[in-house]
Amino acid sequence: MSKRKILFLTGTRADFGKLKPLIKAVEQSGEFRYNIFVTGMHTLSRYGLTVNEVYKEGFKNVHVFMNQTHGDPMDLVLANTITGFSRYISEFRPDLIVVHGDRVEALAGAIVGSLNNILVAHVEGGELSGTIDGVIRHAISKLAHLHFVSNGEASARLKQLGELPENIFAIGSPDIDIMLSPQLPSIQEVKERYAIDFDRYGLVLFHSVTTELDRLEENVEQLLQALLQSGRKYVVIYPNNDVGCDVILNGYAALREHSNFKIFPSLRFEFFLTLLKHADFLLGNSSAGIHEAPVYGIYSINIGTRQRRRFAHASILNVGYSREEILQALESIEKLPPCKPCYLFGRGDSARRFLEVLKGEEIWKTERQKEFQDLAMLKMS
């Protein structure tokens, strides 16, 4: 019997960090054939050409597709990805497509898979994310046949969306496998690699909110004023390539002349994790402040609405966009007690759990014609 073929799709540095433990588990098992479709931000030089990170992992069978040039709108990126991915699967013909999260590349993969009667697995569906991202995430879940979620709360939301319980598997967040690995680089190694000479520092990851573009320039200006006025040292990482990212990057240009700032288009995932683990705090509106920072007991200052209604924890300080609120939060962190690690999103065994599911025969019998679980009818019966 020929090996079943699994196709992983990655479009950003963030989703690759989540998918990497799963790809490695599949590769090491030797029971499946795998390919990786690399697209999106990975192919753009201004964001560090992170396709090189895929190659550095030693993965085989990597196909690169450039789905955009800088400035392309999301709908055009979606259309381009559908076209390129559809042509690729007509040759590779996978048994399973694995996508992650809430980006348009993952949506394209789910659309192509479902329209071609190929099983689609969605990693970390059922989460709450702000702006258009949340809509995209739920749309992917409705197109996907299988769901690998981070916890029971996400599982409950998928059931609320009408997904069948037998197709939902709580495996935790896969990047925690890497976070808790003893093989992370040392902080000295990271600082030497990126020429960071700060003893103490905060991490800054700030993305545009696509439904608040009319206020973005002012919000960025408030952030920059707070950073400069605080007098602290910061490692700043570029935002995602969402609409409005140029406004943020133009603002960061003013920081380059200041010795308190080190600015990077991207960092290798393991090196980023080590920086996070040793940071004083994480500042911005990235999901890293919600998912990853609490695992290390690192405080995060979550700005604005992008992560609204997501996981609440003592280590997450929610503030508005004003300079005053951001500065107040920065000052309060010095007075707060150390935070204990939080493992709501898993304990580092996601890849093992993922592989166990793949090795079972039942998932491969999953109906391609999806059914809707009507909770109202269940209550009436």
SEGUDO-186001 format. One record per residue (C-alpha): residue number from 1; residue in three letters; x, y, z. Coordinates in nm, 2 decimals. Example, Ala and Ser with C-alpha at 12.3 -4.5 7.8 and 13.67 -1.06 7.14 Angstrom:
<atoms>
resi:1&resn:ALA&u:1.23&v:-0.45&w:0.78
resi:2&resn:SER&u:1.37&v:-0.11&w:0.71
</atoms>
This chain:
<atoms>
resi:1&resn:MET&u:0.00&v:0.00&w:0.00
resi:2&resn:SER&u:0.14&v:0.34&w:-0.10
resi:3&resn:LYS&u:0.20&v:0.60&w:0.18
resi:4&resn:ARG&u:-0.07&v:0.86&w:0.23
resi:5&resn:LYS&u:0.03&v:1.20&w:0.12
resi:6&resn:ILE&u:0.00&v:1.51&w:0.35
resi:7&resn:LEU&u:0.04&v:1.86&w:0.22
resi:8&resn:PHE&u:0.12&v:2.14&w:0.46
resi:9&resn:LEU&u:0.06&v:2.50&w:0.36
resi:10&resn:THR&u:0.25&v:2.79&w:0.52
resi:11&resn:GLY&u:0.23&v:3.16&w:0.44
resi:12&resn:THR&u:0.39&v:3.34&w:0.74
resi:13&resn:ARG&u:0.68&v:3.31&w:0.98
resi:14&resn:ALA&u:0.41&v:3.26&w:1.26
resi:15&resn:ASP&u:0.22&v:2.97&w:1.11
resi:16&resn:PHE&u:0.54&v:2.80&w:1.02
resi:17&resn:GLY&u:0.64&v:2.81&w:1.38
resi:18&resn:LYS&u:0.32&v:2.63&w:1.46
resi:19&resn:LEU&u:0.33&v:2.38&w:1.18
resi:20&resn:LYS&u:0.70&v:2.29&w:1.21
resi:21&resn:PRO&u:0.66&v:2.04&w:1.50
resi:22&resn:LEU&u:0.38&v:1.87&w:1.31
resi:23&resn:ILE&u:0.58&v:1.84&w:0.99
resi:24&resn:LYS&u:0.88&v:1.70&w:1.18
resi:25&resn:ALA&u:0.66&v:1.44&w:1.35
resi:26&resn:VAL&u:0.52&v:1.33&w:1.02
resi:27&resn:GLU&u:0.87&v:1.32&w:0.86
resi:28&resn:GLN&u:1.03&v:1.12&w:1.15
resi:29&resn:SER&u:0.74&v:0.87&w:1.16
resi:30&resn:GLY&u:0.83&v:0.75&w:0.80
resi:31&resn:GLU&u:0.47&v:0.64&w:0.76
resi:32&resn:PHE&u:0.36&v:0.92&w:0.54
resi:33&resn:ARG&u:0.48&v:1.12&w:0.24
resi:34&resn:TYR&u:0.47&v:1.50&w:0.30
resi:35&resn:ASN&u:0.51&v:1.81&w:0.09
resi:36&resn:ILE&u:0.52&v:2.18&w:0.20
resi:37&resn:PHE&u:0.36&v:2.45&w:-0.01
resi:38&resn:VAL&u:0.54&v:2.78&w:0.09
resi:39&resn:THR&u:0.39&v:3.11&w:-0.01
resi:40&resn:GLY&u:0.28&v:3.45&w:0.13
resi:41&resn:MET&u:0.52&v:3.66&w:0.35
resi:42&resn:HIS&u:0.78&v:3.39&w:0.32
resi:43&resn:THR&u:0.85&v:3.50&w:-0.04
resi:44&resn:LEU&u:0.89&v:3.87&w:0.03
resi:45&resn:SER&u:1.24&v:4.01&w:0.09
resi:46&resn:ARG&u:1.12&v:4.31&w:0.29
resi:47&resn:TYR&u:1.00&v:4.06&w:0.56
resi:48&resn:GLY&u:1.32&v:3.86&w:0.57
resi:49&resn:LEU&u:1.26&v:3.61&w:0.29
resi:50&resn:THR&u:1.16&v:3.36&w:0.55
resi:51&resn:VAL&u:1.13&v:3.07&w:0.30
resi:52&resn:ASN&u:1.50&v:3.03&w:0.39
resi:53&resn:GLU&u:1.39&v:2.92&w:0.74
resi:54&resn:VAL&u:1.20&v:2.63&w:0.58
resi:55&resn:TYR&u:1.50&v:2.52&w:0.39
resi:56&resn:LYS&u:1.73&v:2.56&w:0.70
resi:57&resn:GLU&u:1.51&v:2.30&w:0.88
resi:58&resn:GLY&u:1.62&v:2.05&w:0.62
resi:59&resn:PHE&u:1.27&v:1.97&w:0.50
resi:60&resn:LYS&u:1.24&v:1.80&w:0.16
resi:61&resn:ASN&u:0.97&v:1.84&w:-0.10
resi:62&resn:VAL&u:0.93&v:2.22&w:-0.06
resi:63&resn:HIS&u:0.74&v:2.40&w:-0.33
resi:64&resn:VAL&u:0.76&v:2.78&w:-0.33
resi:65&resn:PHE&u:0.48&v:3.00&w:-0.49
resi:66&resn:MET&u:0.50&v:3.38&w:-0.49
resi:67&resn:ASN&u:0.13&v:3.48&w:-0.45
resi:68&resn:GLN&u:0.18&v:3.86&w:-0.42
resi:69&resn:THR&u:0.39&v:4.16&w:-0.46
resi:70&resn:HIS&u:0.40&v:4.43&w:-0.19
resi:71&resn:GLY&u:0.08&v:4.62&w:-0.17
resi:72&resn:ASP&u:-0.16&v:4.37&w:-0.32
resi:73&resn:PRO&u:-0.50&v:4.37&w:-0.15
resi:74&resn:MET&u:-0.61&v:4.07&w:0.05
resi:75&resn:ASP&u:-0.87&v:3.96&w:-0.20
resi:76&resn:LEU&u:-0.62&v:3.95&w:-0.49
resi:77&resn:VAL&u:-0.37&v:3.76&w:-0.27
resi:78&resn:LEU&u:-0.65&v:3.51&w:-0.19
resi:79&resn:ALA&u:-0.73&v:3.47&w:-0.56
resi:80&resn:ASN&u:-0.36&v:3.43&w:-0.66
resi:81&resn:THR&u:-0.31&v:3.16&w:-0.39
resi:82&resn:ILE&u:-0.62&v:2.97&w:-0.49
resi:83&resn:THR&u:-0.49&v:2.96&w:-0.85
resi:84&resn:GLY&u:-0.14&v:2.85&w:-0.76
resi:85&resn:PHE&u:-0.24&v:2.60&w:-0.50
resi:86&resn:SER&u:-0.51&v:2.45&w:-0.72
resi:87&resn:ARG&u:-0.26&v:2.39&w:-0.99
resi:88&resn:TYR&u:-0.01&v:2.23&w:-0.75
resi:89&resn:ILE&u:-0.26&v:1.98&w:-0.60
resi:90&resn:SER&u:-0.37&v:1.87&w:-0.94
resi:91&resn:GLU&u:-0.02&v:1.73&w:-0.97
resi:92&resn:PHE&u:0.06&v:1.62&w:-0.61
resi:93&resn:ARG&u:-0.30&v:1.50&w:-0.52
resi:94&resn:PRO&u:-0.27&v:1.49&w:-0.15
resi:95&resn:ASP&u:-0.48&v:1.28&w:0.08
resi:96&resn:LEU&u:-0.48&v:1.56&w:0.34
resi:97&resn:ILE&u:-0.42&v:1.93&w:0.34
resi:98&resn:VAL&u:-0.30&v:2.09&w:0.67
resi:99&resn:VAL&u:-0.35&v:2.47&w:0.72
resi:100&resn:HIS&u:-0.32&v:2.68&w:1.02
resi:101&resn:GLY&u:-0.48&v:2.99&w:1.17
resi:102&resn:ASP&u:-0.66&v:3.28&w:1.02
resi:103&resn:ARG&u:-0.46&v:3.41&w:0.72
resi:104&resn:VAL&u:-0.59&v:3.43&w:0.36
resi:105&resn:GLU&u:-0.33&v:3.17&w:0.24
resi:106&resn:ALA&u:-0.49&v:2.92&w:0.48
resi:107&resn:LEU&u:-0.83&v:3.01&w:0.36
resi:108&resn:ALA&u:-0.72&v:2.95&w:0.00
resi:109&resn:GLY&u:-0.59&v:2.61&w:0.10
resi:110&resn:ALA&u:-0.92&v:2.52&w:0.27
resi:111&resn:ILE&u:-1.12&v:2.64&w:-0.03
resi:112&resn:VAL&u:-0.92&v:2.44&w:-0.28
resi:113&resn:GLY&u:-0.92&v:2.13&w:-0.07
resi:114&resn:SER&u:-1.30&v:2.13&w:0.00
resi:115&resn:LEU&u:-1.38&v:2.20&w:-0.37
resi:116&resn:ASN&u:-1.16&v:1.91&w:-0.48
resi:117&resn:ASN&u:-1.30&v:1.66&w:-0.22
resi:118&resn:ILE&u:-0.97&v:1.65&w:-0.04
resi:119&resn:LEU&u:-0.96&v:1.63&w:0.34
resi:120&resn:VAL&u:-0.87&v:1.96&w:0.50
resi:121&resn:ALA&u:-0.73&v:1.97&w:0.86
resi:122&resn:HIS&u:-0.74&v:2.31&w:1.03
resi:123&resn:VAL&u:-0.49&v:2.37&w:1.32
resi:124&resn:GLU&u:-0.60&v:2.61&w:1.59
resi:125&resn:GLY&u:-0.95&v:2.67&w:1.47
resi:126&resn:GLY&u:-1.21&v:2.78&w:1.73
resi:127&resn:GLU&u:-0.99&v:3.06&w:1.86
resi:128&resn:LEU&u:-1.11&v:3.42&w:1.89
resi:129&resn:SER&u:-0.91&v:3.68&w:1.69
resi:130&resn:GLY&u:-1.00&v:4.03&w:1.61
resi:131&resn:THR&u:-1.09&v:4.22&w:1.29
resi:132&resn:ILE&u:-1.12&v:4.03&w:0.96
resi:133&resn:ASP&u:-0.89&v:3.75&w:1.10
resi:134&resn:GLY&u:-1.16&v:3.61&w:1.32
resi:135&resn:VAL&u:-1.40&v:3.59&w:1.02
resi:136&resn:ILE&u:-1.13&v:3.41&w:0.81
resi:137&resn:ARG&u:-1.05&v:3.17&w:1.09
resi:138&resn:HIS&u:-1.42&v:3.06&w:1.13
resi:139&resn:ALA&u:-1.46&v:3.04&w:0.75
resi:140&resn:ILE&u:-1.16&v:2.80&w:0.73
resi:141&resn:SER&u:-1.32&v:2.59&w:1.01
resi:142&resn:LYS&u:-1.64&v:2.56&w:0.81
resi:143&resn:LEU&u:-1.45&v:2.45&w:0.51
resi:144&resn:ALA&u:-1.23&v:2.21&w:0.70
resi:145&resn:HIS&u:-1.31&v:1.84&w:0.77
resi:146&resn:LEU&u:-1.08&v:1.79&w:1.07
resi:147&resn:HIS&u:-0.99&v:2.02&w:1.35
resi:148&resn:PHE&u:-0.68&v:2.02&w:1.57
resi:149&resn:VAL&u:-0.75&v:2.27&w:1.84
resi:150&resn:SER&u:-0.56&v:2.41&w:2.13
resi:151&resn:ASN&u:-0.80&v:2.34&w:2.42
resi:152&resn:GLY&u:-1.16&v:2.27&w:2.53
resi:153&resn:GLU&u:-1.28&v:2.62&w:2.48
resi:154&resn:ALA&u:-1.18&v:2.62&w:2.11
resi:155&resn:SER&u:-1.35&v:2.28&w:2.08
resi:156&resn:ALA&u:-1.67&v:2.42&w:2.23
resi:157&resn:ARG&u:-1.68&v:2.71&w:1.98
resi:158&resn:LEU&u:-1.64&v:2.47&w:1.69
resi:159&resn:LYS&u:-1.93&v:2.27&w:1.81
resi:160&resn:GLN&u:-2.12&v:2.59&w:1.83
resi:161&resn:LEU&u:-2.04&v:2.64&w:1.46
resi:162&resn:GLY&u:-2.20&v:2.31&w:1.39
resi:163&resn:GLU&u:-1.88&v:2.10&w:1.36
resi:164&resn:LEU&u:-1.91&v:1.73&w:1.45
resi:165&resn:PRO&u:-1.74&v:1.64&w:1.79
resi:166&resn:GLU&u:-1.58&v:1.33&w:1.64
resi:167&resn:ASN&u:-1.38&v:1.54&w:1.40
resi:168&resn:ILE&u:-1.24&v:1.77&w:1.67
resi:169&resn:PHE&u:-0.91&v:1.68&w:1.84
resi:170&resn:ALA&u:-0.76&v:1.88&w:2.13
resi:171&resn:ILE&u:-0.38&v:1.86&w:2.09
resi:172&resn:GLY&u:-0.27&v:2.19&w:2.23
resi:173&resn:SER&u:-0.08&v:2.47&w:2.05
resi:174&resn:PRO&u:0.20&v:2.30&w:1.85
resi:175&resn:ASP&u:0.46&v:2.59&w:1.90
resi:176&resn:ILE&u:0.46&v:2.51&w:2.27
resi:177&resn:ASP&u:0.64&v:2.19&w:2.18
resi:178&resn:ILE&u:0.93&v:2.41&w:2.07
resi:179&resn:MET&u:0.89&v:2.66&w:2.35
resi:180&resn:LEU&u:0.94&v:2.39&w:2.61
resi:181&resn:SER&u:1.22&v:2.21&w:2.42
resi:182&resn:PRO&u:1.56&v:2.20&w:2.59
resi:183&resn:GLN&u:1.72&v:2.27&w:2.25
resi:184&resn:LEU&u:1.64&v:2.64&w:2.23
resi:185&resn:PRO&u:1.95&v:2.86&w:2.17
resi:186&resn:SER&u:2.10&v:3.04&w:2.47
resi:187&resn:ILE&u:2.03&v:3.41&w:2.52
resi:188&resn:GLN&u:2.40&v:3.48&w:2.46
resi:189&resn:GLU&u:2.39&v:3.30&w:2.13
resi:190&resn:VAL&u:2.08&v:3.50&w:2.02
resi:191&resn:LYS&u:2.23&v:3.83&w:2.12
resi:192&resn:GLU&u:2.55&v:3.75&w:1.94
resi:193&resn:ARG&u:2.37&v:3.64&w:1.62
resi:194&resn:TYR&u:2.16&v:3.96&w:1.61
resi:195&resn:ALA&u:2.41&v:4.20&w:1.76
resi:196&resn:ILE&u:2.18&v:4.29&w:2.05
resi:197&resn:ASP&u:2.38&v:4.44&w:2.33
resi:198&resn:PHE&u:2.09&v:4.51&w:2.57
resi:199&resn:ASP&u:2.10&v:4.36&w:2.92
resi:200&resn:ARG&u:1.73&v:4.42&w:2.96
resi:201&resn:TYR&u:1.47&v:4.49&w:2.69
resi:202&resn:GLY&u:1.11&v:4.47&w:2.59
resi:203&resn:LEU&u:0.98&v:4.30&w:2.27
resi:204&resn:VAL&u:0.76&v:4.51&w:2.04
resi:205&resn:LEU&u:0.52&v:4.34&w:1.79
resi:206&resn:PHE&u:0.25&v:4.58&w:1.66
resi:207&resn:HIS&u:0.02&v:4.50&w:1.36
resi:208&resn:SER&u:-0.23&v:4.70&w:1.18
resi:209&resn:VAL&u:-0.60&v:4.66&w:1.25
resi:210&resn:THR&u:-0.77&v:4.65&w:0.91
resi:211&resn:THR&u:-1.10&v:4.78&w:1.04
resi:212&resn:GLU&u:-0.94&v:5.08&w:1.21
resi:213&resn:LEU&u:-0.71&v:5.21&w:0.93
resi:214&resn:ASP&u:-0.85&v:5.56&w:0.96
resi:215&resn:ARG&u:-0.69&v:5.58&w:1.31
resi:216&resn:LEU&u:-0.38&v:5.38&w:1.24
resi:217&resn:GLU&u:-0.14&v:5.67&w:1.19
resi:218&resn:GLU&u:-0.24&v:5.84&w:1.51
resi:219&resn:ASN&u:-0.23&v:5.50&w:1.70
resi:220&resn:VAL&u:0.13&v:5.44&w:1.57
resi:221&resn:GLU&u:0.23&v:5.79&w:1.67
resi:222&resn:GLN&u:0.10&v:5.73&w:2.02
resi:223&resn:LEU&u:0.30&v:5.41&w:2.04
resi:224&resn:LEU&u:0.62&v:5.57&w:1.92
resi:225&resn:GLN&u:0.59&v:5.85&w:2.17
resi:226&resn:ALA&u:0.54&v:5.60&w:2.45
resi:227&resn:LEU&u:0.84&v:5.39&w:2.34
resi:228&resn:LEU&u:1.07&v:5.70&w:2.32
resi:229&resn:GLN&u:0.94&v:5.86&w:2.64
resi:230&resn:SER&u:0.98&v:5.54&w:2.84
resi:231&resn:GLY&u:1.36&v:5.55&w:2.80
resi:232&resn:ARG&u:1.37&v:5.16&w:2.79
resi:233&resn:LYS&u:1.55&v:4.94&w:2.54
resi:234&resn:TYR&u:1.34&v:4.75&w:2.28
resi:235&resn:VAL&u:1.37&v:4.47&w:2.02
resi:236&resn:VAL&u:1.12&v:4.56&w:1.75
resi:237&resn:ILE&u:0.99&v:4.31&w:1.49
resi:238&resn:TYR&u:0.82&v:4.41&w:1.17
resi:239&resn:PRO&u:0.44&v:4.37&w:1.15
resi:240&resn:ASN&u:0.25&v:4.13&w:0.92
resi:241&resn:ASN&u:0.20&v:4.25&w:0.56
resi:242&resn:ASP&u:-0.16&v:4.34&w:0.62
resi:243&resn:VAL&u:-0.31&v:4.66&w:0.48
resi:244&resn:GLY&u:-0.16&v:4.95&w:0.68
resi:245&resn:CYS&u:0.17&v:4.78&w:0.75
resi:246&resn:ASP&u:0.35&v:5.07&w:0.56
resi:247&resn:VAL&u:0.22&v:5.32&w:0.82
resi:248&resn:ILE&u:0.38&v:5.11&w:1.10
resi:249&resn:LEU&u:0.71&v:5.06&w:0.91
resi:250&resn:ASN&u:0.73&v:5.44&w:0.82
resi:251&resn:GLY&u:0.69&v:5.51&w:1.19
resi:252&resn:TYR&u:0.97&v:5.26&w:1.29
resi:253&resn:ALA&u:1.20&v:5.44&w:1.05
resi:254&resn:ALA&u:1.22&v:5.72&w:1.30
resi:255&resn:LEU&u:1.35&v:5.48&w:1.57
resi:256&resn:ARG&u:1.65&v:5.36&w:1.37
resi:257&resn:GLU&u:1.87&v:5.66&w:1.48
resi:258&resn:HIS&u:1.81&v:5.58&w:1.85
resi:259&resn:SER&u:2.05&v:5.34&w:2.02
resi:260&resn:ASN&u:1.76&v:5.20&w:2.24
resi:261&resn:PHE&u:1.61&v:5.02&w:1.95
resi:262&resn:LYS&u:1.70&v:4.71&w:1.75
resi:263&resn:ILE&u:1.46&v:4.66&w:1.45
resi:264&resn:PHE&u:1.43&v:4.34&w:1.25
resi:265&resn:PRO&u:1.21&v:4.23&w:0.96
resi:266&resn:SER&u:1.20&v:3.88&w:1.11
resi:267&resn:LEU&u:1.38&v:3.65&w:1.35
resi:268&resn:ARG&u:1.43&v:3.27&w:1.34
resi:269&resn:PHE&u:1.14&v:3.12&w:1.55
resi:270&resn:GLU&u:1.36&v:2.95&w:1.81
resi:271&resn:PHE&u:1.57&v:3.27&w:1.85
resi:272&resn:PHE&u:1.25&v:3.48&w:1.89
resi:273&resn:LEU&u:1.13&v:3.24&w:2.16
resi:274&resn:THR&u:1.46&v:3.27&w:2.36
resi:275&resn:LEU&u:1.43&v:3.65&w:2.33
resi:276&resn:LEU&u:1.07&v:3.63&w:2.46
resi:277&resn:LYS&u:1.17&v:3.40&w:2.74
resi:278&resn:HIS&u:1.43&v:3.65&w:2.87
resi:279&resn:ALA&u:1.24&v:3.97&w:2.79
resi:280&resn:ASP&u:1.10&v:4.21&w:3.06
resi:281&resn:PHE&u:0.77&v:4.22&w:2.87
resi:282&resn:LEU&u:0.60&v:4.20&w:2.53
resi:283&resn:LEU&u:0.43&v:4.51&w:2.40
resi:284&resn:GLY&u:0.19&v:4.54&w:2.11
resi:285&resn:ASN&u:-0.11&v:4.36&w:1.97
resi:286&resn:SER&u:0.04&v:4.03&w:1.86
resi:287&resn:SER&u:-0.12&v:3.69&w:1.94
resi:288&resn:ALA&u:0.23&v:3.61&w:2.09
resi:289&resn:GLY&u:0.12&v:3.82&w:2.39
resi:290&resn:ILE&u:-0.18&v:3.59&w:2.44
resi:291&resn:HIS&u:-0.06&v:3.25&w:2.34
resi:292&resn:GLU&u:0.32&v:3.24&w:2.40
resi:293&resn:ALA&u:0.41&v:3.50&w:2.66
resi:294&resn:PRO&u:0.20&v:3.34&w:2.94
resi:295&resn:VAL&u:0.38&v:3.01&w:2.89
resi:296&resn:TYR&u:0.70&v:3.17&w:3.00
resi:297&resn:GLY&u:0.53&v:3.38&w:3.27
resi:298&resn:ILE&u:0.62&v:3.70&w:3.07
resi:299&resn:TYR&u:0.40&v:4.00&w:3.11
resi:300&resn:SER&u:0.24&v:4.14&w:2.79
resi:301&resn:ILE&u:0.09&v:4.48&w:2.73
resi:302&resn:ASN&u:-0.19&v:4.43&w:2.48
resi:303&resn:ILE&u:-0.27&v:4.74&w:2.29
resi:304&resn:GLY&u:-0.61&v:4.81&w:2.14
resi:305&resn:THR&u:-0.88&v:4.58&w:1.99
resi:306&resn:ARG&u:-0.69&v:4.33&w:1.78
resi:307&resn:GLN&u:-0.69&v:4.06&w:2.04
resi:308&resn:ARG&u:-1.02&v:4.16&w:2.20
resi:309&resn:ARG&u:-1.22&v:3.89&w:2.38
resi:310&resn:ARG&u:-0.93&v:3.64&w:2.36
resi:311&resn:PHE&u:-0.77&v:3.46&w:2.65
resi:312&resn:ALA&u:-0.76&v:3.67&w:2.98
resi:313&resn:HIS&u:-0.47&v:3.61&w:3.22
resi:314&resn:ALA&u:-0.30&v:3.79&w:3.50
resi:315&resn:SER&u:0.01&v:3.84&w:3.28
resi:316&resn:ILE&u:-0.19&v:4.02&w:3.01
resi:317&resn:LEU&u:-0.24&v:4.40&w:3.06
resi:318&resn:ASN&u:-0.50&v:4.54&w:2.83
resi:319&resn:VAL&u:-0.47&v:4.91&w:2.74
resi:320&resn:GLY&u:-0.60&v:5.15&w:2.48
resi:321&resn:TYR&u:-0.39&v:5.32&w:2.21
resi:322&resn:SER&u:-0.30&v:5.64&w:2.40
resi:323&resn:ARG&u:0.06&v:5.72&w:2.50
resi:324&resn:GLU&u:-0.06&v:5.78&w:2.86
resi:325&resn:GLU&u:-0.21&v:5.43&w:2.89
resi:326&resn:ILE&u:0.09&v:5.26&w:2.74
resi:327&resn:LEU&u:0.33&v:5.45&w:2.97
resi:328&resn:GLN&u:0.12&v:5.37&w:3.27
resi:329&resn:ALA&u:0.13&v:5.00&w:3.19
resi:330&resn:LEU&u:0.51&v:5.01&w:3.14
resi:331&resn:GLU&u:0.55&v:5.17&w:3.48
resi:332&resn:SER&u:0.32&v:4.93&w:3.65
resi:333&resn:ILE&u:0.51&v:4.62&w:3.53
resi:334&resn:GLU&u:0.81&v:4.71&w:3.74
resi:335&resn:LYS&u:0.59&v:4.68&w:4.05
resi:336&resn:LEU&u:0.41&v:4.36&w:3.96
resi:337&resn:PRO&u:0.52&v:4.02&w:4.12
resi:338&resn:PRO&u:0.67&v:3.75&w:3.90
resi:339&resn:CYS&u:0.40&v:3.56&w:3.70
resi:340&resn:LYS&u:0.37&v:3.19&w:3.70
resi:341&resn:PRO&u:0.37&v:3.00&w:3.37
resi:342&resn:CYS&u:0.03&v:2.92&w:3.22
resi:343&resn:TYR&u:-0.04&v:2.61&w:3.01
resi:344&resn:LEU&u:-0.40&v:2.67&w:2.89
resi:345&resn:PHE&u:-0.28&v:2.61&w:2.53
resi:346&resn:GLY&u:-0.09&v:2.28&w:2.59
resi:347&resn:ARG&u:0.21&v:2.13&w:2.76
resi:348&resn:GLY&u:0.44&v:2.05&w:2.47
resi:349&resn:ASP&u:0.31&v:1.72&w:2.33
resi:350&resn:SER&u:0.10&v:1.85&w:2.04
resi:351&resn:ALA&u:0.31&v:1.68&w:1.77
resi:352&resn:ARG&u:0.27&v:1.34&w:1.94
resi:353&resn:ARG&u:-0.10&v:1.38&w:1.97
resi:354&resn:PHE&u:-0.13&v:1.50&w:1.61
resi:355&resn:LEU&u:0.06&v:1.20&w:1.48
resi:356&resn:GLU&u:-0.15&v:0.96&w:1.69
resi:357&resn:VAL&u:-0.46&v:1.09&w:1.51
resi:358&resn:LEU&u:-0.30&v:1.05&w:1.17
resi:359&resn:LYS&u:-0.20&v:0.69&w:1.24
resi:360&resn:GLY&u:-0.56&v:0.60&w:1.32
resi:361&resn:GLU&u:-0.78&v:0.47&w:1.03
resi:362&resn:GLU&u:-1.10&v:0.65&w:1.13
resi:363&resn:ILE&u:-1.00&v:1.00&w:1.02
resi:364&resn:TRP&u:-0.92&v:0.88&w:0.67
resi:365&resn:LYS&u:-1.28&v:0.76&w:0.64
resi:366&resn:THR&u:-1.41&v:1.11&w:0.72
resi:367&resn:GLU&u:-1.70&v:1.21&w:0.49
resi:368&resn:ARG&u:-1.59&v:1.47&w:0.24
resi:369&resn:GLN&u:-1.96&v:1.59&w:0.23
resi:370&resn:LYS&u:-1.97&v:1.78&w:0.56
resi:371&resn:GLU&u:-2.26&v:1.76&w:0.80
resi:372&resn:PHE&u:-2.39&v:2.03&w:1.03
resi:373&resn:GLN&u:-2.45&v:1.95&w:1.39
resi:374&resn:ASP&u:-2.77&v:2.14&w:1.48
resi:375&resn:LEU&u:-2.74&v:2.21&w:1.86
resi:376&resn:ALA&u:-3.09&v:2.34&w:1.87
resi:377&resn:MET&u:-3.23&v:2.01&w:1.74
resi:378&resn:LEU&u:-3.01&v:1.82&w:1.98
resi:379&resn:LYS&u:-3.17&v:2.01&w:2.27
resi:380&resn:MET&u:-3.52&v:1.94&w:2.15
resi:381&resn:SER&u:-3.46&v:1.57&w:2.11
</atoms>
